[in-house]
Amino acid sequence: MSIGEFSRVAGMDELPRGASLCVEVGGREILLCHTADGVFAVDNLCSHAQARLCEGKLKGQKILCPLHGAAFDVRDGRALSRPAIRPIASHKVKLDGESIMVALGD
Ligand code: FES
């Protein structure tokens, strides 16, 4: 798939509210997060030292890195606390019935 093109990555039945799920899109690991504000998609790798964020915890709109505890806002990927400084990429999500569709950003 190419940048900006939506593809189905999971069904809503696989992602209850408060849960996160790692999926692969175009050979890249993406973390889906179902928050009270909706479903969001961000890169699965922490910008600090590349830990897999799917092994961390989703708390509200924040994903907490399992390795050193940095927090990222899953709505836009910005880093909220050290040791991470750089954001993680966020990606477009749309729902098509019960299907979760993701289009890679950058
Ligand atoms: S690897 Fe995520 S905070 Fe260090």
Backbone and ligand atoms as CSV (ligand in chain L), in Angstrom:
chain,resi,resn,atom,element,x,y,z
A,1,MET,N,N,0.840,-1.195,0.000
A,1,MET,CA,C,0.000,0.000,0.000
A,1,MET,C,C,0.874,1.243,0.000
A,2,SER,N,N,0.347,2.342,-0.487
A,2,SER,CA,C,1.145,3.561,-0.539
A,2,SER,C,C,0.697,4.546,0.534
A,3,ILE,N,N,1.534,5.548,0.739
A,3,ILE,CA,C,1.234,6.586,1.731
A,3,ILE,C,C,-0.109,7.248,1.389
A,4,GLY,N,N,-0.958,7.400,2.402
A,4,GLY,CA,C,-2.222,8.099,2.199
A,4,GLY,C,C,-3.374,7.220,1.744
A,5,GLU,N,N,-3.095,5.968,1.473
A,5,GLU,CA,C,-4.143,5.053,0.999
A,5,GLU,C,C,-4.686,4.264,2.199
A,6,PHE,N,N,-6.007,4.247,2.347
A,6,PHE,CA,C,-6.599,3.534,3.482
A,6,PHE,C,C,-6.659,2.039,3.215
A,7,SER,N,N,-6.352,1.250,4.241
A,7,SER,CA,C,-6.579,-0.185,4.133
A,7,SER,C,C,-7.149,-0.701,5.453
A,8,ARG,N,N,-7.894,-1.794,5.355
A,8,ARG,CA,C,-8.507,-2.373,6.550
A,8,ARG,C,C,-7.427,-3.055,7.380
A,9,VAL,N,N,-7.388,-2.762,8.680
A,9,VAL,CA,C,-6.351,-3.352,9.522
A,9,VAL,C,C,-6.917,-4.232,10.628
A,10,ALA,N,N,-8.168,-4.017,10.991
A,10,ALA,CA,C,-8.776,-4.803,12.078
A,10,ALA,C,C,-10.272,-4.519,12.101
A,11,GLY,N,N,-10.977,-5.310,12.892
A,11,GLY,CA,C,-12.401,-5.077,13.109
A,11,GLY,C,C,-12.598,-4.452,14.491
A,12,MET,N,N,-13.662,-3.701,14.635
A,12,MET,CA,C,-13.929,-3.067,15.937
A,12,MET,C,C,-14.104,-4.103,17.046
A,13,ASP,N,N,-14.524,-5.303,16.673
A,13,ASP,CA,C,-14.697,-6.348,17.691
A,13,ASP,C,C,-13.366,-6.790,18.292
A,14,GLU,N,N,-12.254,-6.449,17.626
A,14,GLU,CA,C,-10.927,-6.822,18.146
A,14,GLU,C,C,-10.344,-5.738,19.051
A,15,LEU,N,N,-11.029,-4.599,19.132
A,15,LEU,CA,C,-10.450,-3.456,19.838
A,15,LEU,C,C,-11.495,-2.779,20.728
A,16,PRO,N,N,-11.802,-3.379,21.869
A,16,PRO,CA,C,-12.762,-2.740,22.773
A,16,PRO,C,C,-12.215,-1.418,23.319
A,17,ARG,N,N,-13.099,-0.569,23.791
A,17,ARG,CA,C,-12.650,0.715,24.337
A,17,ARG,C,C,-11.677,0.487,25.492
A,18,GLY,N,N,-10.587,1.254,25.488
A,18,GLY,CA,C,-9.568,1.117,26.525
A,18,GLY,C,C,-8.457,0.160,26.135
A,19,ALA,N,N,-8.615,-0.490,24.968
A,19,ALA,CA,C,-7.613,-1.475,24.539
A,19,ALA,C,C,-6.738,-0.911,23.431
A,20,SER,N,N,-5.597,-1.560,23.222
A,20,SER,CA,C,-4.723,-1.228,22.105
A,20,SER,C,C,-4.379,-2.527,21.393
A,21,LEU,N,N,-3.962,-2.395,20.144
A,21,LEU,CA,C,-3.714,-3.577,19.315
A,21,LEU,C,C,-2.633,-3.228,18.300
A,22,CYS,N,N,-1.643,-4.110,18.194
A,22,CYS,CA,C,-0.583,-3.896,17.205
A,22,CYS,C,C,-0.982,-4.567,15.889
A,23,VAL,N,N,-0.890,-3.815,14.804
A,23,VAL,CA,C,-1.194,-4.357,13.481
A,23,VAL,C,C,-0.048,-3.979,12.544
A,24,GLU,N,N,-0.005,-4.643,11.391
A,24,GLU,CA,C,1.032,-4.298,10.424
A,24,GLU,C,C,0.390,-3.616,9.230
A,25,VAL,N,N,0.959,-2.504,8.839
A,25,VAL,CA,C,0.448,-1.762,7.684
A,25,VAL,C,C,1.637,-1.458,6.784
A,26,GLY,N,N,1.607,-1.992,5.585
A,26,GLY,CA,C,2.698,-1.724,4.657
A,26,GLY,C,C,4.064,-2.102,5.215
A,27,GLY,N,N,4.119,-3.198,5.993
A,27,GLY,CA,C,5.382,-3.653,6.547
A,27,GLY,C,C,5.832,-2.872,7.777
A,28,ARG,N,N,4.957,-2.051,8.300
A,28,ARG,CA,C,5.306,-1.212,9.454
A,28,ARG,C,C,4.366,-1.542,10.607
A,29,GLU,N,N,4.883,-1.606,11.837
A,29,GLU,CA,C,4.030,-1.892,12.998
A,29,GLU,C,C,3.326,-0.623,13.445
A,30,ILE,N,N,2.009,-0.726,13.539
A,30,ILE,CA,C,1.170,0.404,13.932
A,30,ILE,C,C,0.373,-0.011,15.162
A,31,LEU,N,N,0.246,0.908,16.102
A,31,LEU,CA,C,-0.527,0.642,17.314
A,31,LEU,C,C,-1.878,1.339,17.212
A,32,LEU,N,N,-2.938,0.553,17.270
A,32,LEU,CA,C,-4.296,1.108,17.317
A,32,LEU,C,C,-4.682,1.281,18.774
A,33,CYS,N,N,-5.296,2.401,19.091
A,33,CYS,CA,C,-5.710,2.670,20.471
A,33,CYS,C,C,-7.157,3.143,20.460
A,34,HIS,N,N,-7.994,2.482,21.237
A,34,HIS,CA,C,-9.405,2.868,21.314
A,34,HIS,C,C,-9.628,3.641,22.610
A,35,THR,N,N,-9.765,4.944,22.497
A,35,THR,CA,C,-9.944,5.809,23.663
A,35,THR,C,C,-11.379,6.338,23.683
A,36,ALA,N,N,-11.693,7.096,24.724
A,36,ALA,CA,C,-13.017,7.707,24.813
A,36,ALA,C,C,-13.238,8.698,23.675
A,37,ASP,N,N,-12.157,9.192,23.064
A,37,ASP,CA,C,-12.260,10.137,21.941
A,37,ASP,C,C,-12.296,9.440,20.590
A,38,GLY,N,N,-12.225,8.125,20.576
A,38,GLY,CA,C,-12.265,7.395,19.311
A,38,GLY,C,C,-11.044,6.510,19.142
A,39,VAL,N,N,-10.861,6.047,17.919
A,39,VAL,CA,C,-9.747,5.136,17.599
A,39,VAL,C,C,-8.632,5.940,16.937
A,40,PHE,N,N,-7.404,5.708,17.391
A,40,PHE,CA,C,-6.241,6.422,16.858
A,40,PHE,C,C,-5.163,5.410,16.499
A,41,ALA,N,N,-4.268,5.848,15.605
A,41,ALA,CA,C,-3.184,4.960,15.153
A,41,ALA,C,C,-1.870,5.722,15.207
A,42,VAL,N,N,-0.891,5.114,15.837
A,42,VAL,CA,C,0.450,5.721,15.933
A,42,VAL,C,C,1.490,4.643,15.655
A,43,ASP,N,N,2.717,5.053,15.389
A,43,ASP,CA,C,3.788,4.078,15.239
A,43,ASP,C,C,3.944,3.304,16.546
A,44,ASN,N,N,4.317,2.031,16.411
A,44,ASN,CA,C,4.419,1.185,17.594
A,44,ASN,C,C,5.759,1.325,18.306
A,45,LEU,N,N,6.689,2.087,17.737
A,45,LEU,CA,C,8.019,2.201,18.333
A,45,LEU,C,C,8.211,3.526,19.063
A,46,CYS,N,N,8.694,3.421,20.283
A,46,CYS,CA,C,8.992,4.619,21.071
A,46,CYS,C,C,10.107,5.421,20.388
A,47,SER,N,N,10.007,6.741,20.422
A,47,SER,CA,C,11.017,7.593,19.780
A,47,SER,C,C,12.278,7.725,20.628
A,48,HIS,N,N,12.274,7.188,21.848
A,48,HIS,CA,C,13.465,7.290,22.697
A,48,HIS,C,C,14.464,6.184,22.380
A,49,ALA,N,N,14.080,4.944,22.565
A,49,ALA,CA,C,15.019,3.840,22.315
A,49,ALA,C,C,14.320,2.641,21.716
A,50,GLN,N,N,13.273,2.928,20.913
A,50,GLN,CA,C,12.691,1.899,20.052
A,50,GLN,C,C,11.992,0.751,20.770
A,51,ALA,N,N,11.548,0.963,22.007
A,51,ALA,CA,C,10.749,-0.100,22.638
A,51,ALA,C,C,9.407,-0.200,21.913
A,52,ARG,N,N,8.811,-1.385,21.975
A,52,ARG,CA,C,7.507,-1.580,21.337
A,52,ARG,C,C,6.409,-1.100,22.294
A,53,LEU,N,N,5.668,-0.111,21.840
A,53,LEU,CA,C,4.670,0.519,22.716
A,53,LEU,C,C,3.490,-0.403,23.009
A,54,CYS,N,N,3.293,-1.431,22.191
A,54,CYS,CA,C,2.200,-2.372,22.453
A,54,CYS,C,C,2.438,-3.140,23.750
A,55,GLU,N,N,3.682,-3.089,24.255
A,55,GLU,CA,C,3.964,-3.756,25.521
A,55,GLU,C,C,3.784,-2.802,26.703
A,56,GLY,N,N,3.413,-1.566,26.404
A,56,GLY,CA,C,3.143,-0.579,27.450
A,56,GLY,C,C,1.661,-0.537,27.791
A,57,LYS,N,N,1.255,0.539,28.474
A,57,LYS,CA,C,-0.135,0.644,28.933
A,57,LYS,C,C,-0.815,1.846,28.295
A,58,LEU,N,N,-2.073,1.655,27.896
A,58,LEU,CA,C,-2.892,2.769,27.423
A,58,LEU,C,C,-3.667,3.302,28.622
A,59,LYS,N,N,-3.472,4.601,28.913
A,59,LYS,CA,C,-4.191,5.229,30.026
A,59,LYS,C,C,-4.869,6.461,29.486
A,60,GLY,N,N,-6.172,6.410,29.323
A,60,GLY,CA,C,-6.881,7.530,28.712
A,60,GLY,C,C,-6.395,7.731,27.294
A,61,GLN,N,N,-5.851,8.918,27.011
A,61,GLN,CA,C,-5.336,9.210,25.665
A,61,GLN,C,C,-3.822,9.043,25.594
A,62,LYS,N,N,-3.221,8.467,26.642
A,62,LYS,CA,C,-1.754,8.336,26.666
A,62,LYS,C,C,-1.340,6.886,26.536
A,63,ILE,N,N,-0.257,6.672,25.771
A,63,ILE,CA,C,0.370,5.353,25.783
A,63,ILE,C,C,1.683,5.509,26.544
A,64,LEU,N,N,1.916,4.608,27.486
A,64,LEU,CA,C,3.116,4.674,28.321
A,64,LEU,C,C,4.119,3.642,27.845
A,65,CYS,N,N,5.335,4.090,27.588
A,65,CYS,CA,C,6.377,3.196,27.104
A,65,CYS,C,C,6.769,2.193,28.204
A,66,PRO,N,N,6.896,0.913,27.845
A,66,PRO,CA,C,7.217,-0.098,28.862
A,66,PRO,C,C,8.657,-0.018,29.360
A,67,LEU,N,N,9.542,0.656,28.603
A,67,LEU,CA,C,10.963,0.584,28.955
A,67,LEU,C,C,11.381,1.662,29.959
A,68,HIS,N,N,11.129,2.929,29.648
A,68,HIS,CA,C,11.545,3.999,30.559
A,68,HIS,C,C,10.389,4.912,30.953
A,69,GLY,N,N,9.184,4.567,30.566
A,69,GLY,CA,C,8.004,5.267,31.072
A,69,GLY,C,C,7.587,6.539,30.371
A,70,ALA,N,N,8.179,6.873,29.228
A,70,ALA,CA,C,7.730,8.075,28.509
A,70,ALA,C,C,6.261,7.919,28.116
A,71,ALA,N,N,5.561,9.042,28.028
A,71,ALA,CA,C,4.160,9.018,27.621
A,71,ALA,C,C,4.003,9.765,26.298
A,72,PHE,N,N,3.135,9.258,25.449
A,72,PHE,CA,C,2.796,9.903,24.176
A,72,PHE,C,C,1.285,10.062,24.106
A,73,ASP,N,N,0.857,11.171,23.505
A,73,ASP,CA,C,-0.567,11.371,23.248
A,73,ASP,C,C,-0.917,10.607,21.972
A,74,VAL,N,N,-1.791,9.622,22.074
A,74,VAL,CA,C,-2.080,8.788,20.900
A,74,VAL,C,C,-2.901,9.533,19.855
A,75,ARG,N,N,-3.454,10.713,20.222
A,75,ARG,CA,C,-4.265,11.454,19.248
A,75,ARG,C,C,-3.407,12.138,18.195
A,76,ASP,N,N,-2.179,12.511,18.570
A,76,ASP,CA,C,-1.319,13.185,17.586
A,76,ASP,C,C,0.141,12.727,17.648
A,77,GLY,N,N,0.454,11.825,18.569
A,77,GLY,CA,C,1.800,11.269,18.652
A,77,GLY,C,C,2.804,12.111,19.413
A,78,ARG,N,N,2.371,13.252,19.973
A,78,ARG,CA,C,3.386,14.102,20.630
A,78,ARG,C,C,3.872,13.463,21.932
A,79,ALA,N,N,5.152,13.734,22.223
A,79,ALA,CA,C,5.745,13.235,23.459
A,79,ALA,C,C,5.275,14.119,24.612
A,80,LEU,N,N,4.815,13.492,25.681
A,80,LEU,CA,C,4.283,14.235,26.828
A,80,LEU,C,C,5.257,14.252,27.993
A,81,SER,N,N,6.200,13.297,28.009
A,81,SER,CA,C,7.132,13.270,29.136
A,81,SER,C,C,8.450,12.640,28.733
A,82,ARG,N,N,9.489,13.038,29.414
A,82,ARG,CA,C,10.819,12.481,29.183
A,82,ARG,C,C,10.862,11.031,29.659
A,83,PRO,N,N,11.818,10.249,29.181
A,83,PRO,CA,C,12.963,10.656,28.378
A,83,PRO,C,C,12.662,10.867,26.890
A,84,ALA,N,N,11.449,10.626,26.429
A,84,ALA,CA,C,11.170,10.882,25.014
A,84,ALA,C,C,10.992,12.379,24.787
A,85,ILE,N,N,11.540,12.874,23.713
A,85,ILE,CA,C,11.405,14.275,23.333
A,85,ILE,C,C,10.705,14.377,21.984
A,86,ARG,N,N,11.096,13.495,21.069
A,86,ARG,CA,C,10.531,13.532,19.724
A,86,ARG,C,C,9.182,12.813,19.695
A,87,PRO,N,N,8.280,13.286,18.839
A,87,PRO,CA,C,6.981,12.610,18.717
A,87,PRO,C,C,7.119,11.276,17.997
A,88,ILE,N,N,6.077,10.491,18.040
A,88,ILE,CA,C,5.960,9.324,17.178
A,88,ILE,C,C,4.954,9.688,16.085
A,89,ALA,N,N,5.082,9.047,14.940
A,89,ALA,CA,C,4.177,9.375,13.833
A,89,ALA,C,C,2.759,8.939,14.172
A,90,SER,N,N,1.799,9.762,13.773
A,90,SER,CA,C,0.403,9.355,13.914
A,90,SER,C,C,-0.184,9.205,12.511
A,91,HIS,N,N,-1.204,8.404,12.414
A,91,HIS,CA,C,-1.750,8.033,11.114
A,91,HIS,C,C,-3.262,8.230,11.108
A,92,LYS,N,N,-3.794,8.418,9.898
A,92,LYS,CA,C,-5.234,8.662,9.775
A,92,LYS,C,C,-6.008,7.362,9.975
A,93,VAL,N,N,-7.128,7.506,10.678
A,93,VAL,CA,C,-8.022,6.365,10.921
A,93,VAL,C,C,-9.412,6.734,10.455
A,94,LYS,N,N,-10.091,5.807,9.806
A,94,LYS,CA,C,-11.524,5.982,9.577
A,94,LYS,C,C,-12.204,4.642,9.784
A,95,LEU,N,N,-13.472,4.735,10.181
A,95,LEU,CA,C,-14.248,3.521,10.399
A,95,LEU,C,C,-15.173,3.328,9.214
A,96,ASP,N,N,-15.220,2.098,8.743
A,96,ASP,CA,C,-16.117,1.748,7.642
A,96,ASP,C,C,-16.972,0.597,8.157
A,97,GLY,N,N,-18.145,0.921,8.681
A,97,GLY,CA,C,-18.938,-0.094,9.366
A,97,GLY,C,C,-18.168,-0.560,10.581
A,98,GLU,N,N,-17.889,-1.845,10.645
A,98,GLU,CA,C,-17.138,-2.407,11.774
A,98,GLU,C,C,-15.650,-2.526,11.470
A,99,SER,N,N,-15.234,-2.032,10.317
A,99,SER,CA,C,-13.827,-2.142,9.927
A,99,SER,C,C,-13.046,-0.892,10.316
A,100,ILE,N,N,-11.835,-1.114,10.838
A,100,ILE,CA,C,-10.932,-0.003,11.145
A,100,ILE,C,C,-9.970,0.127,9.966
A,101,MET,N,N,-9.953,1.319,9.373
A,101,MET,CA,C,-9.130,1.585,8.197
A,101,MET,C,C,-8.036,2.579,8.597
A,102,VAL,N,N,-6.822,2.332,8.134
A,102,VAL,CA,C,-5.690,3.218,8.460
A,102,VAL,C,C,-4.995,3.634,7.173
A,103,ALA,N,N,-4.608,4.906,7.122
A,103,ALA,CA,C,-3.766,5.405,6.034
A,103,ALA,C,C,-2.487,5.929,6.667
A,104,LEU,N,N,-1.346,5.425,6.201
A,104,LEU,CA,C,-0.077,5.886,6.768
A,104,LEU,C,C,0.156,7.343,6.443
A,105,GLY,N,N,0.695,8.063,7.446
A,105,GLY,CA,C,1.070,9.458,7.223
A,105,GLY,C,C,2.488,9.490,6.684
A,106,ASP,N,N,3.442,9.903,7.526
A,106,ASP,CA,C,4.819,9.953,7.014
A,106,ASP,C,C,5.635,8.792,7.531
L,1,FES,S1,S,12.400,3.405,25.050
L,1,FES,FE1,FE,10.543,4.429,25.498
L,1,FES,S2,S,11.069,5.801,27.096
L,1,FES,FE2,FE,12.921,4.818,26.594
